Amino acid sequence: MADKSFEESVAELNSILERLNSENTTLDESIELFSKGMGIIGTCRRQLDDAQNRIQLLLRQNTSETSFVPLAGNGVPPAQN
């Protein structure tokens, strides 16, 4: 079975947090939910690492073709002299 999308995983984490915060969750259920949440967090970290690696690869591939202009603190490129 394929991993869920990042967004689906975050939604599931939010659902787990809501259940953990409810007063109707037993200690055993809380431990099970916590364990499941930790697994989802691991999946999210891998997905974020993969996305970061893909972005870095794209940037390396396009560096020779693209010139990047750093933005000033106000989001505007600095004036050229």
OpenMM code with the backbone's topology and positions (N, CA, C; nanometers):
from openmm import Vec3, app, unit

residues = "MET ALA ASP LYS SER PHE GLU GLU SER VAL ALA GLU LEU ASN SER ILE LEU GLU ARG LEU ASN SER GLU ASN THR THR LEU ASP GLU SER ILE GLU LEU PHE SER LYS GLY MET GLY ILE ILE GLY THR CYS ARG ARG GLN LEU ASP ASP ALA GLN ASN ARG ILE GLN LEU LEU LEU ARG GLN ASN THR SER GLU THR SER PHE VAL PRO LEU ALA GLY ASN GLY VAL PRO PRO ALA GLN ASN".split()
positions = [
    Vec3(0.0852, -0.1187, 0.0000),
    Vec3(0.0000, 0.0000, 0.0000),
    Vec3(0.0889, 0.1239, 0.0000),
    Vec3(0.0593, 0.2193, -0.0863),
    Vec3(0.1396, 0.3410, -0.0975),
    Vec3(0.1162, 0.4320, 0.0227),
    Vec3(0.2203, 0.5108, 0.0528),
    Vec3(0.2062, 0.6074, 0.1606),
    Vec3(0.0973, 0.7085, 0.1248),
    Vec3(0.0361, 0.7621, 0.2284),
    Vec3(-0.0618, 0.8690, 0.2086),
    Vec3(0.0128, 0.9944, 0.1662),
    Vec3(-0.0607, 1.0881, 0.1083),
    Vec3(0.0010, 1.2162, 0.0746),
    Vec3(0.0374, 1.2879, 0.2049),
    Vec3(0.1255, 1.3850, 0.1932),
    Vec3(0.1665, 1.4631, 0.3098),
    Vec3(0.0447, 1.5274, 0.3748),
    Vec3(-0.0422, 1.5825, 0.2936),
    Vec3(-0.1609, 1.6507, 0.3444),
    Vec3(-0.2556, 1.5540, 0.4167),
    Vec3(-0.2694, 1.4328, 0.3618),
    Vec3(-0.3534, 1.3322, 0.4283),
    Vec3(-0.2934, 1.2919, 0.5628),
    Vec3(-0.1615, 1.2808, 0.5663),
    Vec3(-0.0938, 1.2445, 0.6913),
    Vec3(-0.1113, 1.3523, 0.7968),
    Vec3(-0.0995, 1.4782, 0.7570),
    Vec3(-0.1178, 1.5888, 0.8523),
    Vec3(-0.2614, 1.5891, 0.9042),
    Vec3(-0.3564, 1.5642, 0.8164),
    Vec3(-0.4969, 1.5580, 0.8598),
    Vec3(-0.5165, 1.4432, 0.9591),
    Vec3(-0.4528, 1.3290, 0.9345),
    Vec3(-0.4655, 1.2168, 1.0278),
    Vec3(-0.4005, 1.2501, 1.1622),
    Vec3(-0.2862, 1.3199, 1.1586),
    Vec3(-0.2225, 1.3630, 1.2838),
    Vec3(-0.3144, 1.4551, 1.3630),
    Vec3(-0.3795, 1.5467, 1.2945),
    Vec3(-0.4739, 1.6366, 1.3621),
    Vec3(-0.5878, 1.5582, 1.4264),
    Vec3(-0.6360, 1.4565, 1.3569),
    Vec3(-0.7426, 1.3719, 1.4119),
    Vec3(-0.6935, 1.2980, 1.5369),
    Vec3(-0.5714, 1.2481, 1.5304),
    Vec3(-0.5132, 1.1785, 1.6461),
    Vec3(-0.5003, 1.2742, 1.7638),
    Vec3(-0.4539, 1.3958, 1.7374),
    Vec3(-0.4405, 1.4945, 1.8450),
    Vec3(-0.5747, 1.5263, 1.9093),
    Vec3(-0.6782, 1.5389, 1.8272),
    Vec3(-0.8113, 1.5643, 1.8824),
    Vec3(-0.8550, 1.4490, 1.9725),
    Vec3(-0.8289, 1.3272, 1.9294),
    Vec3(-0.8675, 1.2109, 2.0112),
    Vec3(-0.7861, 1.2048, 2.1391),
    Vec3(-0.6558, 1.2375, 2.1292),
    Vec3(-0.5718, 1.2365, 2.2496),
    Vec3(-0.6168, 1.3428, 2.3492),
    Vec3(-0.6664, 1.4545, 2.2999),
    Vec3(-0.7109, 1.5629, 2.3870),
    Vec3(-0.8500, 1.5414, 2.4443),
    Vec3(-0.9210, 1.4410, 2.3945),
    Vec3(-1.0550, 1.4156, 2.4475),
    Vec3(-1.0442, 1.3449, 2.5817),
    Vec3(-1.1418, 1.3664, 2.6636),
    Vec3(-1.1421, 1.3054, 2.7965),
    Vec3(-1.1890, 1.1601, 2.7926),
    Vec3(-1.2328, 1.1141, 2.6777),
    Vec3(-1.2871, 0.9789, 2.6673),
    Vec3(-1.1834, 0.8756, 2.6239),
    Vec3(-1.0590, 0.9150, 2.6084),
    Vec3(-0.9558, 0.8234, 2.5616),
    Vec3(-0.8887, 0.7559, 2.6806),
    Vec3(-0.8846, 0.6238, 2.6762),
    Vec3(-0.8200, 0.5496, 2.7857),
    Vec3(-0.6682, 0.5583, 2.7704),
    Vec3(-0.5983, 0.5182, 2.8745),
    Vec3(-0.4526, 0.5196, 2.8714),
    Vec3(-0.4001, 0.4299, 2.7598),
    Vec3(-0.4537, 0.3101, 2.7475),
    Vec3(-0.4096, 0.2191, 2.6422),
    Vec3(-0.4367, 0.2755, 2.5032),
    Vec3(-0.5538, 0.3363, 2.4843),
    Vec3(-0.5853, 0.3997, 2.3555),
    Vec3(-0.4890, 0.5147, 2.3280),
    Vec3(-0.4583, 0.5916, 2.4319),
    Vec3(-0.3665, 0.7043, 2.4156),
    Vec3(-0.2287, 0.6576, 2.3725),
    Vec3(-0.1809, 0.5502, 2.4321),
    Vec3(-0.0493, 0.4967, 2.3954),
    Vec3(-0.0510, 0.4463, 2.2517),
    Vec3(-0.1580, 0.3795, 2.2135),
    Vec3(-0.1713, 0.3301, 2.0759),
    Vec3(-0.1757, 0.4470, 1.9762),
    Vec3(-0.2533, 0.5498, 2.0088),
    Vec3(-0.2618, 0.6676, 1.9226),
    Vec3(-0.1274, 0.7387, 1.9128),
    Vec3(-0.0583, 0.7497, 2.0264),
    Vec3(0.0732, 0.8139, 2.0275),
    Vec3(0.1690, 0.7376, 1.9367),
    Vec3(0.1701, 0.6063, 1.9473),
    Vec3(0.2571, 0.5238, 1.8636),
    Vec3(0.2246, 0.5423, 1.7153),
    Vec3(0.0962, 0.5430, 1.6833),
    Vec3(0.0539, 0.5629, 1.5444),
    Vec3(0.0966, 0.7012, 1.4953),
    Vec3(0.0803, 0.8017, 1.5792),
    Vec3(0.1203, 0.9374, 1.5427),
    Vec3(0.2700, 0.9482, 1.5173),
    Vec3(0.3502, 0.8799, 1.5998),
    Vec3(0.4948, 0.8831, 1.5791),
    Vec3(0.5326, 0.8203, 1.4457),
    Vec3(0.4635, 0.7144, 1.4076),
    Vec3(0.4872, 0.6530, 1.2767),
    Vec3(0.4529, 0.7478, 1.1629),
    Vec3(0.3416, 0.8185, 1.1786),
    Vec3(0.3006, 0.9151, 1.0755),
    Vec3(0.4016, 1.0285, 1.0664),
    Vec3(0.4517, 1.0747, 1.1802),
    Vec3(0.5524, 1.1808, 1.1800),
    Vec3(0.6769, 1.1349, 1.1039),
    Vec3(0.7177, 1.0098, 1.1233),
    Vec3(0.8320, 0.9564, 1.0492),
    Vec3(0.8081, 0.9593, 0.8992),
    Vec3(0.6869, 0.9209, 0.8590),
    Vec3(0.6510, 0.9250, 0.7166),
    Vec3(0.6553, 1.0682, 0.6642),
    Vec3(0.6019, 1.1634, 0.7411),
    Vec3(0.6022, 1.3042, 0.6996),
    Vec3(0.7451, 1.3560, 0.6854),
    Vec3(0.8313, 1.3198, 0.7784),
    Vec3(0.9714, 1.3629, 0.7701),
    Vec3(1.0372, 1.3102, 0.6436),
    Vec3(1.0121, 1.1843, 0.6112),
    Vec3(1.0692, 1.1273, 0.4884),
    Vec3(1.0152, 1.2003, 0.3652),
    Vec3(0.8858, 1.2314, 0.3673),
    Vec3(0.8265, 1.3028, 0.2534),
    Vec3(0.8865, 1.4431, 0.2407),
    Vec3(0.9071, 1.5107, 0.3528),
    Vec3(0.9673, 1.6445, 0.3484),
    Vec3(1.1129, 1.6380, 0.3031),
    Vec3(1.1872, 1.5385, 0.3511),
    Vec3(1.3257, 1.5214, 0.3071),
    Vec3(1.3318, 1.4955, 0.1570),
    Vec3(1.2409, 1.4113, 0.1075),
    Vec3(1.2359, 1.3820, -0.0355),
    Vec3(1.2039, 1.5081, -0.1155),
    Vec3(1.1088, 1.5855, -0.0686),
    Vec3(1.0728, 1.7101, -0.1380),
    Vec3(1.1915, 1.8067, -0.1393),
    Vec3(1.2610, 1.8183, -0.0265),
    Vec3(1.3770, 1.9067, -0.0199),
    Vec3(1.4859, 1.8603, -0.1163),
    Vec3(1.5108, 1.7303, -0.1228),
    Vec3(1.6114, 1.6773, -0.2156),
    Vec3(1.5728, 1.7037, -0.3599),
    Vec3(1.4451, 1.6891, -0.3923),
    Vec3(1.3996, 1.7159, -0.5294),
    Vec3(1.4166, 1.8629, -0.5649),
    Vec3(1.3861, 1.9520, -0.4702),
    Vec3(1.4023, 2.0958, -0.4946),
    Vec3(1.5494, 2.1294, -0.5140),
    Vec3(1.6367, 2.0737, -0.4297),
    Vec3(1.7801, 2.0999, -0.4429),
    Vec3(1.8314, 2.0502, -0.5774),
    Vec3(1.7846, 1.9347, -0.6219),
    Vec3(1.8239, 1.8827, -0.7521),
    Vec3(1.7794, 1.9774, -0.8634),
    Vec3(1.6564, 2.0232, -0.8556),
    Vec3(1.6065, 2.1177, -0.9569),
    Vec3(1.6882, 2.2463, -0.9576),
    Vec3(1.7223, 2.2950, -0.8395),
    Vec3(1.8022, 2.4174, -0.8320),
    Vec3(1.9407, 2.3964, -0.8914),
    Vec3(2.0031, 2.2813, -0.8630),
    Vec3(2.1356, 2.2530, -0.9200),
    Vec3(2.1278, 2.2412, -1.0709),
    Vec3(2.0228, 2.1783, -1.1223),
    Vec3(2.0080, 2.1606, -1.2670),
    Vec3(1.9860, 2.2934, -1.3373),
    Vec3(1.9216, 2.3865, -1.2719),
    Vec3(1.8860, 2.5124, -1.3357),
    Vec3(1.9780, 2.6279, -1.3002),
    Vec3(2.0773, 2.6050, -1.2162),
    Vec3(2.1649, 2.7137, -1.1733),
    Vec3(2.2358, 2.7783, -1.2909),
    Vec3(2.2812, 2.6987, -1.3860),
    Vec3(2.3526, 2.7553, -1.5001),
    Vec3(2.2599, 2.8322, -1.5928),
    Vec3(2.1328, 2.8011, -1.5890),
    Vec3(2.0367, 2.8664, -1.6778),
    Vec3(1.9661, 2.9843, -1.6118),
    Vec3(1.9687, 2.9908, -1.4818),
    Vec3(1.8899, 3.0890, -1.4087),
    Vec3(1.9814, 3.1723, -1.3210),
    Vec3(1.9604, 3.3013, -1.3203),
    Vec3(2.0338, 3.3839, -1.2251),
    Vec3(1.9355, 3.4264, -1.1171),
    Vec3(1.9774, 3.4107, -0.9945),
    Vec3(1.8930, 3.4454, -0.8821),
    Vec3(1.9324, 3.5826, -0.8310),
    Vec3(1.8334, 3.6663, -0.8085),
    Vec3(1.8571, 3.7996, -0.7547),
    Vec3(1.8096, 3.7987, -0.6103),
    Vec3(1.9037, 3.8213, -0.5157),
    Vec3(1.8599, 3.8237, -0.3754),
    Vec3(1.7670, 3.9415, -0.3520),
    Vec3(1.6687, 3.9221, -0.2688),
    Vec3(1.5729, 4.0268, -0.2387),
    Vec3(1.6176, 4.1028, -0.1154),
    Vec3(1.5907, 4.2318, -0.1136),
    Vec3(1.6153, 4.3113, 0.0050),
    Vec3(1.5101, 4.2735, 0.1093),
    Vec3(1.5233, 4.3243, 0.2288),
    Vec3(1.4312, 4.2916, 0.3376),
    Vec3(1.2863, 4.3194, 0.3046),
    Vec3(1.2611, 4.4101, 0.2096),
    Vec3(1.1233, 4.4438, 0.1755),
    Vec3(1.0685, 4.3617, 0.0596),
    Vec3(1.1440, 4.2614, 0.0128),
    Vec3(1.0968, 4.1744, -0.0943),
    Vec3(1.1195, 4.2302, -0.2326),
    Vec3(1.1959, 4.3401, -0.2436),
    Vec3(1.2238, 4.4041, -0.3718),
    Vec3(1.3713, 4.3830, -0.4052),
    Vec3(1.4034, 4.3495, -0.5296),
    Vec3(1.5453, 4.3348, -0.5645),
    Vec3(1.6206, 4.4648, -0.5379),
    Vec3(1.7472, 4.4560, -0.4927),
    Vec3(1.8239, 4.5765, -0.4655),
    Vec3(1.8476, 4.6567, -0.5932),
    Vec3(1.8630, 4.7855, -0.5780),
    Vec3(1.8850, 4.8740, -0.6934),
    Vec3(2.0193, 4.8432, -0.7584),
    Vec3(2.0227, 4.8454, -0.8896),
    Vec3(2.1462, 4.8238, -0.9649),
    Vec3(2.2192, 4.9558, -0.9789),
    Vec3(2.3510, 4.9552, -0.9613),
    Vec3(2.4326, 5.0776, -0.9786),
    Vec3(2.4731, 5.0953, -1.1197),
] * unit.nanometer
topology = app.Topology()
chain = topology.addChain("A")
for resn in residues:
    res = topology.addResidue(resn, chain)
    for name in ("N", "CA", "C"):
        topology.addAtom(name, app.Element.getBySymbol(name[0]), res)
